[in-house]
Amino acid sequence: MNAEELHTTDPAAQSLGISLGEASEGPDGQTSTHLTVTADMLNPFGTCHGGVIFQLIDTAMAYRSNAGGPTAVATSASIDFVAAAHEGDELTATLTSPFWARNAVHDGAVTKGDGTIVALFRGKTLRIG
């Protein structure tokens, strides 16, 4: 399956309004996903819930690691939140893979439309298929 096919069959991403941007297969490409922060994504402090931000970039990792190859599953992920996102912000998660093998490493960032970094991410996947 390619990233576009994965996206059309992903109810979690669809429910949040996550859209697919760039979707390259293989070790030298990158994948990006997008969403607009809505009122129902806010925490009690009026900022975007960290789980939503994590889901945005985790979705990019799922599409990147599974496009064009055997099934891959996440084995670990970490995120550092460095700035707040607010209602109306357009967020983009961009992911590259500096190590691509049966075990892969994925590095990424979530940014606002003005380029402000909201979160930094590193995830690892394992191909099981």
C-alpha positions in Angstrom: 0.0 0.0 0.0 1.2 3.5 -0.6 0.7 6.4 1.8 -2.4 7.7 0.0 -4.1 4.3 0.3 -3.1 4.0 4.0 -4.6 7.5 4.6 -8.0 6.7 3.1 -8.3 3.6 5.3 -7.2 5.4 8.6 -10.3 6.3 10.6 -8.3 7.9 13.5 -6.6 10.3 11.1 -9.9 11.0 9.3 -11.7 11.8 12.6 -9.2 14.5 13.4 -9.2 16.0 9.9 -5.5 15.0 9.3 -4.6 15.3 5.7 -1.6 13.8 3.9 1.0 16.2 2.3 4.2 14.9 0.9 4.6 11.1 0.9 8.0 9.7 -0.3 8.8 6.0 -0.1 12.3 4.7 0.8 15.1 6.0 2.9 15.8 9.3 1.2 12.3 10.8 1.2 10.0 12.5 3.8 6.4 12.4 4.7 4.2 15.2 6.0 0.7 15.4 7.5 -1.4 18.4 8.3 -4.3 19.5 10.5 -6.0 22.7 11.6 -6.5 23.0 15.4 -10.2 23.2 16.3 -11.9 24.0 19.5 -12.5 20.3 20.3 -8.7 19.7 20.3 -8.0 22.2 23.1 -7.1 21.3 26.6 -8.5 23.2 29.7 -5.8 25.9 29.2 -6.9 26.8 25.7 -3.9 25.2 23.9 -3.9 22.2 21.6 -3.8 18.9 23.5 -0.4 17.2 23.3 -2.1 13.9 22.3 -3.4 15.6 19.2 0.0 16.9 18.3 1.5 13.4 18.9 -1.2 11.8 16.8 -0.4 14.1 13.9 3.3 13.1 13.7 2.7 9.5 14.7 0.4 9.3 11.7 3.2 10.6 9.5 5.4 7.9 10.9 2.8 5.2 10.2 2.5 6.3 6.6 6.2 6.7 6.1 7.2 3.3 7.6 4.4 1.3 5.9 4.3 2.8 2.4 5.6 0.5 -0.2 6.9 -2.2 2.1 6.1 -4.9 4.6 4.0 -4.0 7.7 5.9 -1.9 10.2 4.9 -1.2 13.8 6.1 1.4 16.2 8.5 0.2 18.9 9.1 3.5 20.6 8.4 7.2 20.2 9.3 10.4 22.1 8.2 13.9 21.7 9.3 17.2 23.2 6.8 20.0 23.2 8.5 23.4 22.7 5.7 25.8 21.9 1.9 25.9 22.2 -0.5 25.6 19.4 -3.9 27.4 19.5 -7.3 27.1 17.8 -7.0 28.0 14.1 -3.3 27.1 13.9 -2.3 25.1 10.8 0.0 22.4 11.9 2.4 20.4 9.7 4.3 17.3 10.9 7.3 16.5 8.7 9.2 13.2 9.1 12.5 11.9 7.6 14.2 8.6 8.3 18.0 8.8 8.9 18.2 5.1 9.4 16.1 2.8 7.2 16.2 -1.0 7.6 14.1 -3.6 9.3 14.5 -1.4 12.3 14.1 2.2 11.3 14.6 5.6 13.0 12.4 8.5 12.2 13.0 12.2 13.1 10.5 14.9 12.7 9.0 18.2 13.9 5.6 19.7 14.1 5.4 23.3 13.0 2.9 26.1 12.8 2.1 27.8 9.5 4.6 30.6 10.4 7.4 28.1 10.9 7.4 28.0 14.7 8.4 24.6 16.0 5.7 23.2 18.2 7.3 19.8 18.9 10.3 17.6 18.1 9.9 13.9 17.6 11.9 10.7 17.3 10.2 7.4 16.6 11.4 3.8 15.9 9.6 1.2 13.8 10.1 -2.5 13.2 9.1 -4.2 9.9 7.3 -7.4 10.8 5.8 -8.4 7.5 
